[in-house]
């Protein structure tokens, strides 16, 4: 499967009430043209 993949990973560290909160955002983009191509 030769799909054009675009992956974006965004991590944000924030201190909430003395605790470390890690927020991760992952965006996965696949070319549907190759999505179901074996």
N, C-alpha and C positions, 0 to 999 in steps of 0.2 A: 504494500500500500504506500504509494508515493504521494502523500497528501501534504499540501502546504499548511504547515502549522504555525500559528502565531500565539505565543504564550506570554502573558504579562503578569508578573508577580509583584504585588505592592504590599509592603509590610509597614505598619505604623505602630510605634511604641508610644503609649500614653500612660501617665501615672494617675490612677484614679483611687482616691482614698488611701494613698500609701501603697497601692498595689500596682504591679506592672501589667498593663493590658496590651496584648498583642493582637492587632487586627490585620488579617491577611486577606487580600482580594486577588482572586485568580481568574483571569479571563482566558478562555480557550476558544480559539477560532479555527474552525476546520473548513476546508473548501468542500462544499457539499457534493461537488462534482466527483470527488474521489472518496467521499465518506463511505459509500457502500460498495466500492470497487475492491474486489478480493485480491 
